[in-house]
Amino acid sequence: MHFLDDSLYPENQEKLVIQAAPYGPQWTPSDSDDIPISMDEQVQKAVDCWNAGATVLHVHVRESNGKGSKRLSMFNELLARLRQAVPDMVLQVGGSISFAPESEGEAAEWLDYDTRHMLADLSPAPDQVTIAIGTSQMNIVELLDESDVAGTILEKPEYVKAYSEMVSDARPSFYTEHLERLGAAGIQPHFMLGHVHQLESVERLIRKGLYSGPLILNYVAIGGGAAGFNPADLMEFVRRTPDGAVLTIESAMRAVLPLNAMALAMGLHVRVGIEDNLWGRKGERITTVHQIEQIVRLSNELGRDIASGAEAHRIYQIGETYGTAEETIARLGMAPSRTPGQRGFTVPGRG
């Protein structure tokens, strides 16, 4: 992304899209008073997030016993109710479905490819399904300290072991087919990327014609196989992101707010919620709604407007498709691919 002299002025920035992740599939009901369990509670949580200012909802589902659901019928039920309760929100289903262990001592793992492909068959269809590119370690406890996990299952060694060994499994055989299936279903892929090398893989997919469409990204700074909290890594990812892409910043625990403050200032977008963070000030719990309200206050102080639901759909380009690799490259502002025999650097707009 290129920053002009006036790029930090809020009147020149796109309105802020707040992505809320209130369901937290890795947590158990004992970990937080803010975890919705019944279907009614899960729907009401979406309404509360909307009323607070969030316009994108990251969707996971819980069974009545409090465990993260792996049943796609439950996703269908929740999506149908959300379409009625928050019709203007962008509904984004988490592509892992649920990676939480079934019980103590069991592995934390992503579901198999065939099951995850079935997200393209959800009815009603969500606006987005998140997709990982490239298999990597997903050790979500690597960056956490005692204060981060106080009062949660992550104080227990068996859960620490389960999550420290988790892998985000997304090989080319998965993501090339998954992108095709999502496209055929009219569902936008939302790319969840942990570092610039995964971004490079997405660029190669585009240049090979394996993905044509808007480039909607989360930079996932959670450590353990993805980027950590170093602002230099964030800035390199921002620098390498095409100007025509949409970039949201996602992090973990008390790093969420400072990294989101950077995103706010730069004209990027933010993600909040108990899936990522349980804490306000050190030792003080915070709810998803309070995190949204915190971002709204900070954005107001900076003078940056909050996107409405309709504006979030426009910014995320929901429903838009591009026809070819060349159109995608041009719409994203990427340097054109080299033509046969061409020497030197390629420049957008130059034939």
C-alpha positions in Angstrom: 0.0 0.0 0.0 1.2 3.5 -0.8 0.8 6.4 1.6 0.5 9.9 0.1 1.2 13.0 2.1 -2.5 13.2 3.0 -3.2 9.5 3.6 -3.2 9.9 7.4 -6.0 12.5 7.3 -9.2 10.8 8.3 -11.3 12.7 5.7 -9.3 10.9 3.0 -9.5 7.4 4.6 -12.1 4.8 3.9 -14.7 4.5 6.7 -13.8 2.0 9.4 -15.1 -1.5 9.2 -15.2 -3.2 12.6 -15.1 -7.0 12.5 -16.5 -8.7 15.6 -15.5 -12.2 16.7 -17.8 -12.8 19.8 -18.1 -16.6 19.8 -14.6 -17.7 20.8 -14.7 -21.4 19.9 -11.5 -22.2 21.8 -13.0 -21.1 25.1 -15.4 -23.0 27.4 -18.3 -21.3 29.2 -16.2 -21.2 32.4 -13.6 -19.0 30.8 -15.8 -15.9 30.4 -19.1 -14.5 31.3 -19.4 -13.1 27.8 -19.8 -16.5 26.0 -23.2 -17.0 24.4 -24.4 -20.6 24.6 -28.0 -21.0 23.6 -29.0 -20.2 20.0 -31.1 -17.2 21.3 -28.0 -15.9 23.2 -25.8 -16.3 20.1 -28.3 -14.3 18.0 -28.6 -11.7 20.7 -24.8 -11.3 20.8 -24.8 -10.5 17.1 -27.5 -7.9 17.7 -25.5 -6.4 20.5 -22.3 -6.2 18.4 -24.3 -4.5 15.6 -25.8 -2.0 17.9 -22.3 -1.2 19.3 -21.0 -0.4 15.8 -19.7 -3.7 14.3 -20.7 -4.4 10.7 -18.9 -7.7 10.1 -19.6 -10.8 12.2 -17.2 -13.7 12.4 -19.4 -16.7 12.9 -18.8 -19.9 14.9 -21.5 -21.9 16.6 -22.0 -23.5 20.0 -24.0 -26.5 21.0 -26.4 -26.3 24.0 -23.7 -28.0 26.2 -21.3 -25.1 25.5 -18.9 -26.9 23.2 -18.0 -25.5 19.8 -20.2 -27.0 17.2 -18.9 -29.0 14.3 -22.4 -29.6 12.8 -23.1 -27.6 9.7 -26.8 -27.9 10.4 -26.2 -25.7 13.4 -24.4 -23.1 11.2 -27.4 -23.2 8.8 -29.8 -22.5 11.7 -27.7 -19.7 13.1 -27.2 -18.1 9.7 -30.9 -18.2 9.0 -31.6 -16.4 12.3 -28.8 -13.9 11.8 -30.2 -13.0 8.4 -33.4 -12.0 10.2 -31.8 -10.4 13.3 -28.9 -8.4 11.7 -29.8 -8.2 8.0 -27.3 -5.5 7.2 -24.2 -7.2 8.8 -21.6 -9.0 6.6 -21.8 -12.6 7.8 -18.3 -14.3 7.8 -18.1 -17.9 8.7 -14.8 -19.1 10.3 -13.3 -21.6 7.8 -11.9 -23.9 10.6 -15.6 -24.5 11.7 -14.2 -25.3 15.2 -10.7 -26.4 16.2 -11.5 -26.8 19.9 -10.6 -30.1 21.6 -13.6 -32.3 22.3 -12.4 -32.9 25.8 -9.3 -32.6 28.1 -6.2 -34.3 26.6 -7.6 -34.5 23.1 -5.9 -32.7 20.2 -6.9 -29.2 19.0 -7.2 -29.6 15.2 -8.8 -28.3 12.1 -11.5 -30.5 10.5 -10.7 -32.5 7.4 -10.8 -31.0 3.9 -14.1 -32.6 2.8 -15.9 -31.2 5.8 -14.5 -27.7 5.3 -15.5 -27.8 1.6 -19.1 -28.2 2.8 -19.0 -24.6 4.0 -19.7 -23.7 0.3 -23.1 -25.5 0.7 -24.3 -23.6 3.7 -27.9 -22.4 3.4 -28.5 -19.6 3.7 -25.1 -18.8 2.3 -22.8 -16.5 4.3 -21.3 -13.5 2.6 -17.8 -14.8 3.3 -15.9 -17.9 4.5 -12.4 -17.3 5.8 -9.6 -19.3 4.2 -6.0 -20.0 5.2 -3.3 -20.3 2.6 -0.4 -22.6 3.4 -0.1 -25.2 6.2 1.6 -23.8 9.2 1.9 -24.2 12.9 -0.9 -22.5 14.8 0.4 -22.4 18.4 -2.0 -19.9 19.8 -0.5 -20.1 23.3 3.1 -19.2 22.3 2.8 -15.5 23.0 0.5 -15.7 26.0 1.7 -15.2 29.6 0.1 -16.0 33.0 -1.9 -12.9 33.0 -3.4 -13.7 29.6 -4.7 -17.1 30.6 -5.7 -16.4 34.2 -9.0 -18.0 35.0 -9.2 -20.0 31.8 -8.7 -23.5 30.6 -5.3 -22.4 29.3 -4.0 -22.6 32.9 -4.3 -26.4 32.5 -1.2 -28.1 31.0 -3.3 -30.5 29.0 -5.0 -27.6 27.1 -1.7 -25.8 26.6 -0.2 -28.9 25.1 -3.3 -29.4 22.8 -3.1 -25.8 21.5 0.7 -25.6 21.3 0.6 -28.6 18.9 -2.2 -27.3 16.7 -1.6 -27.0 12.9 -3.6 -24.9 10.4 -3.8 -27.4 7.6 -4.2 -25.6 4.2 -2.3 -27.2 1.4 -2.7 -26.3 -2.3 -4.9 -29.3 -2.8 -7.3 -27.8 -0.3 -7.3 -24.1 -1.0 -7.4 -24.3 -4.8 -10.5 -26.5 -4.7 -12.0 -24.5 -1.8 -11.6 -21.2 -3.7 -13.3 -22.8 -6.7 -16.2 -24.1 -4.6 -16.7 -20.8 -2.8 -16.7 -18.9 -6.1 -19.3 -21.3 -7.6 -21.5 -20.7 -4.5 -21.2 -16.9 -4.7 -19.4 -16.8 -1.4 -16.4 -14.4 -1.0 -13.2 -15.9 0.4 -11.7 -13.8 3.2 -8.0 -14.6 3.3 -6.5 -15.1 6.8 -2.7 -14.6 6.4 0.0 -14.8 9.0 2.9 -13.2 7.1 4.0 -11.8 3.8 5.0 -15.2 2.4 1.4 -16.3 2.5 0.5 -13.1 0.8 3.0 -14.0 -1.9 1.3 -17.3 -2.4 -2.1 -15.5 -2.9 -0.4 -13.2 -5.5 0.8 -16.3 -7.4 -2.7 -17.7 -7.3 -4.0 -14.5 -8.8 -1.3 -14.4 -11.5 -2.0 -18.0 -12.5 -5.7 -17.4 -12.8 -6.6 -19.6 -9.8 -8.3 -16.8 -8.0 -10.0 -13.8 -9.6 -11.9 -11.4 -7.4 -11.6 -8.8 -4.6 -8.7 -9.3 -2.2 -10.1 -9.1 1.3 -7.5 -9.9 3.9 -6.9 -10.3 7.6 -3.3 -9.9 8.9 -3.3 -12.5 11.7 -0.7 -11.5 14.3 -1.1 -14.3 16.8 2.4 -15.8 16.8 3.2 -19.5 16.9 3.5 -19.8 13.1 2.0 -16.5 12.2 3.5 -13.0 12.7 3.8 -11.8 16.3 3.4 -8.3 17.8 6.4 -6.7 16.1 5.2 -3.5 14.4 7.9 -3.9 11.8 6.3 -7.1 10.6 2.9 -5.4 10.4 4.3 -2.5 8.4 6.0 -4.8 5.9 2.8 -6.6 5.4 1.0 -3.3 4.9 3.7 -2.2 2.4 3.3 -5.4 0.4 -0.5 -5.4 0.3 -1.9 -4.2 -3.0 -3.6 -0.8 -2.9 -6.8 -2.3 -4.2 -7.0 -4.8 -1.4 -9.0 -4.4 1.9 -6.9 -5.1 5.0 -8.1 -5.8 8.6 -5.7 -6.3 11.5 -6.2 -9.2 13.9 -4.1 -10.0 16.9 -4.3 -11.6 20.4 -5.0 -10.6 23.9 -3.8 -7.1 25.0 -1.9 -6.6 21.8 -5.3 -6.2 20.0 -5.9 -2.6 21.0 -2.4 -1.2 20.2 -2.2 -2.9 16.9 -5.8 -1.8 16.1 -4.8 1.8 17.1 -2.1 1.6 14.4 -4.7 0.2 11.9 -7.1 3.1 12.7 -4.4 5.7 12.1 -3.4 4.2 8.8 -6.8 3.8 7.3 -7.0 0.1 7.7 -9.8 -1.9 9.4 -10.0 -3.8 12.7 -11.1 -7.0 14.4 -12.1 -7.3 18.0 -13.9 -9.8 20.2 -13.4 -12.5 22.9 -12.2 -15.0 20.3 -9.0 -12.9 20.3 -8.9 -11.0 23.5 -10.4 -11.3 27.0 -8.7 -8.3 28.6 -8.9 -4.5 28.9 -6.4 -3.2 31.3 -4.1 -5.9 32.7 -6.1 -8.1 34.9 -9.5 -6.6 34.0 -11.9 -8.6 31.8 -13.5 -7.0 28.8 -16.5 -8.1 26.7 -16.8 -8.1 22.9 -19.3 -5.2 23.0 -17.0 -3.1 25.2 -14.1 -3.8 22.8 -16.3 -2.5 19.9 -17.3 0.6 21.9 -13.6 1.2 22.7 -12.7 1.2 19.0 -15.7 3.5 18.2 -14.5 6.0 20.8 -10.9 5.9 19.6 -12.0 6.2 16.0 -14.2 9.2 16.9 -11.2 10.8 18.6 -9.2 10.4 15.4 -12.1 11.8 13.4 -12.5 8.6 11.3 -16.1 7.7 10.5 -17.5 4.2 11.2 -18.9 2.4 8.2 -22.6 1.5 8.1 -23.7 -2.0 7.1 -24.3 -0.9 3.5 -20.9 0.8 3.5 -19.2 -2.3 4.8 -20.8 -4.3 2.0 -19.4 -1.8 -0.5 -15.9 -1.6 1.1 -15.7 -5.4 1.2 -17.1 -5.6 -2.3 -19.6 -8.2 -1.3 -21.1 -9.8 -4.4 -18.5 -8.5 -6.8 -16.5 -10.8 -9.1 -13.7 -10.2 -11.5 -13.5 -12.1 -14.8 -9.8 -12.8 -15.4 -6.3 -12.7 -13.9 -5.6 -9.5 -15.8 -8.7 -7.8 -14.5 -7.9 -8.8 -11.0 -4.3 -7.6 -11.2 -5.5 -4.2 -12.7 -8.3 -3.8 -10.1 -5.9 -4.5 -7.2 -3.3 -2.1 -8.6 -0.6 -4.8 -8.9 2.2 -4.7 -11.3 1.1 -6.5 -14.5 2.5 -9.9 -15.2 5.5 -10.1 -17.6 4.6 -10.6 -21.2 6.8 -13.0 -23.4 10.1 -11.4 -24.1 9.5 -8.3 -21.9 12.5 -7.0 -20.0 12.7 -4.7 -17.0 10.1 -3.9 -14.4 6.5 -4.0 -15.3 4.5 -0.8 -14.5 0.7 -0.6 -14.0 -1.0 1.2 -16.8 1.9 1.0 -19.2 1.3 -1.1 -22.3 
